[in-house]
Amino acid sequence: MSSEMIERALATATQTKDIEFGDGVVAQTGALFQRLFASKRAQVVADENTFGAAGRAVMDSLKAAGVECAEPYVFPGHPTLYANWENVLNVRALVAEDPDAILVSIGSGTLNDLAKLASGQLDRPYMIVATAASVDGFASFGASIVKDGFKSTYSCPAPAGIVMDSSIMYGAPARLTATGYGDLIEKIPAGADWMLADALGIEAIDPIAWDLVQGPLRATLADPDAIARGDKDAIAKLGEGQIMSGLAMQEYQQSRPASGVGHHFSHVWEMEGQGLDWEPPLSHGFKVGIGTIASCAIWEEFLALTPDDFNVDRAQAAVKTPEEITQRVHEMVIPKIWDTATQFCLDKRVEGKELEDRIHLLAQQWPQLHERAEQQVVKPEEAMSMLKAAGAPYHPAQIKITKERLRKTHYQAQMIRTRYTVVDILTDLGLMDQVVDHLFSADGFWGRHSADWE
């Protein structure tokens, strides 16, 4: 990552103030801490695996820079550490009684989220020393935490400082690198979702956030075989893409630049607890990767439409009443999110002239939108091949999602966020059932891959 790119991204970030990225930069941890926090004290938190990867180097760097350090708090390395509420409380307790203590988290997504939420609850900053290119959450706000068996994203600030040493990431377990690839690949169809919302006047593309994510994205994803074989340059590019994605979310103040309907598939399964009890737990990026394939397949169906399919009468006839929407949501999603999901669906509901105007605008924008989106998305077969080459799951059966459950998720994914995506335009057009039926038919995408479920 060039210093120019870092400076450009940091100029628009609202919470992250400084980044050390490159080979051997773990030695700069102490200097970064001093720049950010001056006379504060450091409380290092890690698990046995991440402390083994970078803990001694971090402690040596902090002490060499004259930073006062508490005894490191090291979680067991096995079983895999959970990002759950109990561990948030454990981490928060380390510094709660000392107003001058700053958490320095060493790890990947879980340890970052624990320190992020614990620090956010105490209204103080923290920093992360990343040990794997596994998530884009290093530089983003919000933490995904399991509470009462339910995974939710809690609002909290991004880290003030990030250290990402490519030589440390190079030594991370292959599954963590592959999960990072799965998280990042969804930015491709997510970009098309944003193009759609922009074309319909629903949510304009922010050029700065767009460039931060989409600028390095194709180069980052270009060589999945190199990711699988642990190529150092490829893993460094993956880490770069993750940081830029997180900084884009900071600039835009929400996750639209880095998240589309493919992420919604993952969020549904996470809310339902899929894989939380596995060892190691089923990663976010592995679920997102499968959601990416599903999203690309939906986009392929959408781009096969013509303006003749944009039928106002059919769309108006398909509009559900608020009561029907409420009933449908209660049938589809878990009770804990009934109220939230119902409100999201009601907020997105359009009818009458508003719906007619939207469909006419779609027809007007179709030539340009079709060309842009076709250049943006990849075929679902290509997404599947890329994930396979990177060593990530590439079929729902590999993460124990049945055909019936996947089919249901196509509808659930429209219900759990207000973000407008390809499943929303298909819902507005009254074509969602037709598209899903075709995807799961003998000659549809998932129908062609049915054998993998058997």
JOHU-V459917 format. One record per residue. PHI is phi in whole degrees, -180 to 180 (999 if undefined). PSI is psi in degrees with one decimal (999 if undefined). D_LAST is the distance of its C-alpha to the last C-alpha in Angstrom with 1 decimal. Layout:
# JOHU-V459917
phi: <PHI & PHI>
psi: <PSI & PSI>
d_last: <D_LAST & D_LAST>
This chain:
# JOHU-V459917
phi: <999 & -74 & -63 & -63 & -65 & -62 & -63 & -65 & -70 & -67 & -63 & -104 & -71 & -97 & -129 & -79 & -103 & -157 & -139 & -113 & -133 & 144 & -79 & 86 & -74 & -57 & -68 & -95 & -58 & -63 & -63 & -64 & -58 & -65 & -63 & -85 & -123 & 50 & -88 & -71 & -105 & -100 & -119 & -79 & -132 & -157 & -114 & -61 & -72 & -74 & -67 & -64 & -78 & -144 & -59 & -64 & -64 & -65 & -63 & -62 & -68 & -62 & -68 & -65 & -86 & 82 & -84 & -73 & -123 & -77 & -63 & -59 & -102 & -120 & -71 & -60 & -85 & -146 & -68 & -56 & -63 & -97 & -87 & -116 & -62 & -60 & -72 & -60 & -64 & -62 & -69 & -61 & -63 & -62 & -124 & -60 & -89 & -121 & -65 & -97 & -88 & -121 & -75 & -119 & -91 & -115 & 163 & -112 & -62 & -64 & -67 & -65 & -66 & -62 & -69 & -63 & -72 & -60 & -68 & -62 & -65 & -93 & 57 & -139 & -78 & -153 & -139 & -124 & -106 & -78 & -113 & -155 & -88 & -104 & -150 & -93 & -76 & -56 & -106 & -107 & -81 & 87 & -134 & -92 & -131 & -90 & -133 & 56 & 75 & -126 & -91 & -133 & -100 & -102 & -74 & -168 & -70 & -70 & -66 & -73 & -140 & -132 & -116 & -129 & -95 & -63 & -71 & -77 & -60 & -60 & -91 & -71 & -55 & -58 & -65 & -72 & -66 & -64 & -69 & -64 & -65 & -63 & -67 & -78 & -64 & -68 & -62 & -66 & -68 & -61 & -62 & -66 & -59 & -70 & -57 & -63 & -62 & -66 & -63 & -93 & 72 & -91 & -153 & -69 & -70 & -88 & -64 & -69 & -62 & -58 & -67 & -62 & -86 & -76 & -55 & -88 & -62 & -65 & -66 & -65 & -92 & -63 & -129 & -64 & -62 & -66 & -61 & -65 & -89 & 77 & -63 & -64 & -66 & -65 & -70 & -63 & -63 & -63 & -62 & -60 & -62 & -65 & -64 & -63 & -63 & -63 & -67 & -63 & -66 & -63 & -61 & -86 & 68 & -166 & -92 & -51 & -61 & -123 & -147 & -127 & -66 & -61 & -67 & -63 & -56 & -62 & -61 & -58 & -67 & -68 & -62 & -85 & 83 & -61 & 80 & -66 & -96 & -81 & -130 & -72 & -59 & -63 & -77 & -58 & -64 & -68 & -70 & -62 & -59 & -66 & -62 & -64 & -60 & -62 & -63 & -63 & -67 & -66 & -62 & -61 & -65 & -64 & -72 & -82 & -74 & -128 & -55 & -64 & -81 & -90 & -96 & -66 & -62 & -63 & -62 & -63 & -68 & -87 & -64 & -91 & -71 & -55 & -67 & -66 & -63 & -60 & -64 & -64 & -61 & -65 & -77 & -102 & -115 & -68 & -55 & -62 & -115 & -54 & -65 & -65 & -65 & -61 & -65 & -58 & -67 & -67 & -64 & -89 & -69 & -129 & -153 & 57 & -65 & -61 & -68 & -60 & -64 & -64 & -69 & -65 & -65 & -59 & -62 & -67 & -86 & -55 & -57 & -71 & -61 & -60 & -65 & -66 & -68 & -64 & -74 & -81 & -81 & -114 & -64 & -60 & -63 & -69 & -60 & -61 & -66 & -63 & -65 & -61 & -65 & -79 & 90 & -102 & -57 & -132 & -147 & -54 & -59 & -71 & -114 & 62 & -102 & -76 & -59 & -65 & -69 & -63 & -58 & -63 & -65 & -57 & -86 & -60 & -62 & -80 & -96 & -100 & -143 & -83 & -57 & -85 & -136 & -61 & -71 & -75 & -67 & -66 & -65 & -60 & -77 & 74 & -113 & -62 & -61 & -61 & -67 & -64 & -58 & -69 & -58 & -99 & -78 & -58 & -101 & -84 & -59 & -72 & -63 & -69 & -111 & -65 & -59 & -71 & -87 & -99>
psi: <127.1 & 152.0 & -31.9 & -42.3 & -40.9 & -47.5 & -40.0 & -42.6 & -42.3 & -26.9 & -26.5 & -9.5 & 143.5 & -16.2 & -40.7 & 127.0 & -26.4 & 149.4 & 136.4 & 117.8 & 131.6 & -175.9 & 119.2 & 6.2 & -6.6 & -26.3 & -13.3 & 5.2 & -47.3 & -43.8 & -39.7 & -43.1 & -44.8 & -40.0 & -38.1 & -38.5 & -1.6 & -111.0 & 11.0 & 166.9 & 146.8 & 134.8 & 104.0 & 135.8 & 135.5 & 179.3 & 176.7 & -32.9 & -48.1 & -31.5 & -37.1 & -31.6 & -37.5 & -5.7 & -47.7 & -41.0 & -39.1 & -47.4 & -42.6 & -40.7 & -42.4 & -45.6 & -37.0 & -28.9 & 1.8 & 20.2 & 129.6 & 128.4 & 133.9 & 169.0 & 130.7 & 143.2 & 117.2 & 114.3 & 156.7 & 151.2 & -15.8 & 135.3 & 169.7 & 133.7 & 134.3 & 142.7 & 74.1 & 170.3 & -38.8 & -42.2 & -29.9 & -45.5 & -38.1 & -44.7 & -42.0 & -38.3 & -24.3 & -32.1 & -3.6 & -34.9 & -4.3 & 102.0 & -15.2 & 3.3 & 135.2 & 129.6 & 134.0 & 103.3 & 134.8 & 113.3 & -159.6 & -138.5 & -44.2 & -52.9 & -32.7 & -45.4 & -38.4 & -47.6 & -34.9 & -49.5 & -40.4 & -44.1 & -40.1 & -38.6 & -28.2 & 1.1 & 46.8 & 158.3 & 171.6 & 176.0 & 157.1 & 134.9 & 105.0 & 136.7 & -3.3 & 148.7 & 63.0 & -21.1 & 161.4 & 5.9 & -10.0 & -44.2 & 11.7 & 160.9 & 162.9 & 146.5 & 133.9 & 113.6 & 140.5 & 123.8 & 126.9 & 38.9 & 11.7 & 125.6 & 124.0 & 158.2 & 121.9 & 139.7 & 128.7 & 154.5 & 155.8 & 166.5 & 148.6 & -31.1 & 147.9 & 132.3 & 120.6 & 100.8 & 115.5 & -29.1 & -28.6 & -44.0 & -33.9 & -30.8 & 3.9 & 154.9 & 142.1 & -34.0 & -31.8 & -38.4 & -41.7 & -36.1 & -32.0 & -37.9 & -41.6 & -37.4 & -40.3 & -33.1 & -25.4 & -16.0 & -20.6 & -63.4 & -25.2 & -36.1 & -40.2 & -38.5 & -40.6 & -39.1 & -41.9 & -49.1 & -36.4 & -45.7 & -30.8 & 6.1 & 20.7 & -42.1 & 107.8 & 144.6 & 130.0 & 115.1 & -31.7 & -51.8 & -39.7 & -48.2 & -35.1 & -38.5 & -55.9 & -24.5 & -57.4 & -2.2 & -51.2 & -38.7 & -35.7 & -39.5 & -4.2 & -28.8 & 75.5 & -29.0 & -37.5 & -36.3 & -46.2 & -35.1 & 5.4 & 29.7 & 129.6 & -43.2 & -40.1 & -39.7 & -36.3 & -42.0 & -37.9 & -44.6 & -39.6 & -46.8 & -38.0 & -42.8 & -46.3 & -36.1 & -45.8 & -40.9 & -32.6 & -40.0 & -35.4 & -46.7 & -41.3 & -15.3 & 21.8 & 177.5 & 3.7 & -41.8 & -21.9 & 8.3 & 127.3 & -157.4 & -24.6 & -37.5 & -32.8 & -36.6 & -48.4 & -42.9 & -39.7 & -49.6 & -34.5 & -40.9 & -32.0 & -2.1 & 17.3 & 118.7 & 2.3 & -27.3 & 9.6 & 162.8 & 109.4 & 160.3 & 148.9 & 124.4 & 156.1 & -47.6 & -32.5 & -38.7 & -40.6 & -38.1 & -44.0 & -39.0 & -32.9 & -44.7 & -44.9 & -42.6 & -44.6 & -35.6 & -39.2 & -43.1 & -37.8 & -41.9 & -43.5 & -42.8 & -12.7 & -7.7 & 164.1 & 165.8 & -23.0 & -22.9 & -9.4 & 72.5 & 114.9 & -42.0 & -43.9 & -42.6 & -45.2 & -39.0 & -25.4 & -9.2 & 129.4 & 147.1 & 160.1 & -36.6 & -40.7 & -39.1 & -44.4 & -44.9 & -41.9 & -43.1 & -42.9 & -28.6 & -25.6 & -35.8 & 167.0 & 147.3 & -31.2 & -23.7 & 17.2 & -52.4 & -45.2 & -47.4 & -38.7 & -44.2 & -40.0 & -46.8 & -38.4 & -37.3 & -32.5 & -8.6 & 129.9 & 153.0 & 177.4 & -137.8 & -34.9 & -42.5 & -42.7 & -44.5 & -37.8 & -42.6 & -38.5 & -38.6 & -40.2 & -45.7 & -39.0 & -40.2 & -8.5 & -47.9 & -45.8 & -45.3 & -44.5 & -44.8 & -44.8 & -46.5 & -36.6 & -34.3 & -26.4 & -50.0 & 163.3 & 158.9 & 148.6 & -33.1 & -37.2 & -42.1 & -41.5 & -44.5 & -39.6 & -44.9 & -41.5 & -44.7 & -32.1 & -9.3 & 17.4 & 158.3 & 142.5 & 10.0 & 141.7 & -33.6 & -28.6 & -19.2 & 21.0 & 39.3 & 118.2 & 165.0 & -42.6 & -39.9 & -39.2 & -43.4 & -44.5 & -37.1 & -27.0 & -33.7 & -40.9 & -36.3 & -24.2 & -16.7 & -18.3 & -0.4 & 154.3 & -13.8 & 130.3 & 124.5 & -174.0 & -31.5 & -22.6 & -41.4 & -36.6 & -36.0 & -45.7 & -37.8 & -9.9 & 25.4 & 1.7 & -45.2 & -42.8 & -42.6 & -45.7 & -42.6 & -42.8 & -40.0 & -35.2 & 4.0 & 172.5 & -36.3 & 5.5 & 171.3 & -53.4 & -28.2 & -38.7 & -20.5 & 21.2 & -31.0 & -27.4 & -14.2 & -11.4 & 999>
d_last: <44.0 & 47.5 & 50.1 & 50.7 & 47.2 & 47.4 & 50.7 & 49.6 & 46.6 & 48.7 & 51.3 & 49.1 & 47.3 & 48.7 & 47.9 & 47.2 & 50.5 & 49.9 & 47.3 & 47.5 & 44.9 & 44.9 & 45.2 & 47.2 & 47.9 & 47.1 & 50.8 & 51.7 & 50.2 & 53.6 & 55.3 & 52.8 & 53.2 & 57.0 & 56.8 & 54.7 & 56.1 & 59.4 & 60.8 & 57.7 & 56.2 & 52.7 & 50.2 & 47.3 & 44.0 & 41.1 & 38.7 & 39.2 & 36.8 & 38.3 & 41.8 & 41.3 & 40.3 & 43.2 & 45.1 & 48.1 & 48.5 & 48.4 & 50.9 & 53.2 & 53.2 & 54.0 & 56.8 & 58.2 & 58.4 & 60.4 & 57.7 & 58.2 & 55.0 & 53.9 & 52.1 & 48.5 & 46.0 & 43.0 & 39.9 & 38.1 & 35.5 & 33.0 & 31.1 & 30.3 & 32.8 & 31.8 & 33.3 & 34.3 & 37.5 & 39.0 & 38.9 & 40.4 & 43.3 & 43.6 & 44.0 & 46.3 & 48.5 & 49.2 & 51.3 & 52.1 & 55.5 & 56.5 & 57.0 & 57.4 & 54.1 & 51.4 & 47.8 & 46.6 & 42.9 & 41.3 & 37.6 & 34.6 & 33.2 & 33.6 & 37.1 & 38.1 & 37.0 & 38.8 & 42.0 & 41.7 & 41.5 & 44.0 & 46.5 & 46.0 & 46.8 & 50.0 & 50.8 & 51.2 & 49.6 & 47.5 & 46.2 & 43.0 & 42.7 & 39.1 & 37.4 & 34.2 & 33.2 & 30.4 & 31.4 & 33.8 & 35.2 & 37.9 & 40.2 & 39.1 & 40.4 & 38.4 & 36.4 & 33.0 & 33.6 & 31.9 & 34.3 & 33.6 & 29.9 & 29.8 & 29.7 & 32.4 & 34.4 & 38.1 & 40.9 & 42.8 & 44.4 & 43.1 & 44.6 & 48.2 & 47.5 & 44.6 & 44.7 & 41.8 & 42.6 & 40.4 & 41.2 & 39.7 & 36.6 & 36.1 & 35.9 & 33.3 & 29.9 & 27.5 & 25.0 & 27.8 & 28.6 & 25.1 & 25.0 & 28.2 & 26.8 & 24.0 & 26.8 & 29.0 & 26.8 & 26.5 & 30.3 & 29.6 & 28.2 & 30.3 & 33.3 & 32.3 & 32.1 & 35.6 & 36.8 & 35.8 & 37.6 & 40.6 & 40.8 & 40.9 & 43.6 & 41.5 & 41.4 & 43.2 & 42.0 & 44.0 & 44.9 & 45.4 & 42.1 & 40.3 & 41.9 & 41.2 & 37.5 & 37.0 & 39.8 & 38.2 & 34.6 & 33.8 & 35.6 & 33.8 & 30.3 & 31.4 & 30.5 & 27.2 & 27.4 & 30.8 & 29.3 & 26.8 & 29.6 & 31.9 & 34.4 & 37.3 & 38.2 & 34.7 & 34.3 & 37.7 & 36.8 & 33.7 & 36.1 & 38.5 & 36.0 & 35.1 & 38.8 & 39.7 & 36.9 & 38.3 & 41.8 & 40.9 & 39.7 & 43.0 & 45.0 & 43.3 & 43.2 & 39.7 & 36.2 & 36.0 & 36.7 & 33.6 & 31.1 & 29.4 & 26.7 & 24.1 & 25.9 & 25.8 & 22.0 & 22.6 & 25.6 & 23.7 & 21.2 & 24.2 & 26.1 & 23.4 & 23.6 & 20.1 & 20.3 & 24.0 & 23.8 & 21.9 & 24.1 & 24.7 & 23.9 & 21.3 & 23.7 & 24.8 & 24.3 & 20.6 & 20.0 & 22.5 & 20.8 & 17.6 & 20.2 & 21.9 & 19.1 & 18.9 & 22.7 & 23.0 & 20.7 & 22.9 & 26.0 & 25.0 & 24.9 & 28.2 & 29.9 & 29.1 & 31.4 & 35.0 & 38.1 & 37.8 & 34.7 & 36.9 & 38.2 & 40.4 & 40.6 & 36.8 & 36.6 & 39.5 & 38.0 & 34.7 & 36.6 & 35.9 & 38.8 & 39.1 & 38.4 & 35.2 & 34.0 & 34.8 & 32.9 & 29.8 & 30.0 & 30.3 & 27.2 & 25.1 & 26.3 & 27.3 & 30.8 & 32.4 & 32.2 & 33.0 & 36.5 & 35.8 & 32.8 & 34.9 & 37.8 & 35.8 & 34.5 & 38.1 & 39.5 & 37.3 & 38.0 & 40.3 & 41.9 & 44.9 & 46.8 & 44.9 & 41.7 & 43.5 & 45.1 & 41.7 & 40.2 & 43.4 & 43.3 & 39.8 & 40.9 & 43.9 & 42.0 & 39.1 & 40.4 & 41.0 & 38.0 & 35.7 & 37.2 & 37.1 & 33.6 & 32.3 & 34.0 & 32.6 & 28.9 & 26.5 & 23.6 & 20.2 & 19.1 & 22.2 & 21.6 & 18.1 & 19.9 & 22.7 & 20.7 & 18.9 & 22.3 & 23.8 & 21.5 & 20.0 & 16.4 & 15.3 & 12.0 & 11.8 & 8.8 & 11.6 & 13.9 & 11.8 & 12.2 & 10.0 & 10.1 & 12.9 & 14.7 & 14.7 & 16.2 & 18.7 & 19.7 & 20.9 & 23.6 & 24.3 & 25.0 & 27.9 & 29.4 & 29.8 & 32.3 & 35.3 & 34.4 & 34.2 & 31.1 & 29.3 & 27.6 & 31.2 & 32.6 & 29.8 & 30.6 & 34.3 & 33.7 & 31.9 & 28.9 & 26.2 & 24.5 & 24.7 & 23.3 & 20.3 & 19.7 & 19.8 & 17.6 & 14.7 & 15.8 & 14.7 & 17.2 & 17.0 & 15.9 & 12.8 & 12.1 & 12.4 & 9.9 & 7.1 & 5.2 & 5.5 & 3.8 & 0.0>
